[in-house]
Amino acid sequence: MSKPIPDKAEVALEYPDKLYIGTFERSARFDAHLDQTGISLRLDRPGDAESRRSIRMHLHYGLFAEILDDLAKTVSAMPPDDTAHREALRDGAKALFHALRAIPAHARAMDRRARHDRARAGETDIFGMSPDEAVALLHVME
């Protein structure tokens, strides 16, 4: 289900002989969801044939995880006093973290066994995440 874009998105698609640029603002809508293989994102700007725009992206989980990791490494580029954007990003990362932590009932037993095996192997386990995942998430949430 799509909902209004709360801020702004700019998209540029470059080909060797063409450049397409689109802006999606508050009058536009978006939809983001997970499917079996990754992240789906759709941005729609309504209007007549000349102004109507739509973009769809699908990122597999591995790529999206790398993107999150890279974002965590570059958080220091945000102005320290930009608390509104920092809080929005932190809240979004926290919501994703908690949603990923919520393991379906049928998978809980398997997850407990896997965590037990990792603990026996000497791996640190913070809510089922690897040490690198926990550090990356903490950087995003800072």
Buried (B, 14 or more C-beta within 10 A) or exposed (E): EEEEBEEEBEEEEEEEEEEEEBEBEEEBBBEEEEEEEBBBBBBBBEEEEEEEBEBEEEBEEEEBBEEBBEBBEEBEEEEEEEEEEBEEBBEEBEEBBEEBEEEEEEEEEEEEEEBEEBEEEEEEBEEBBEEEBBEBBEBBBE
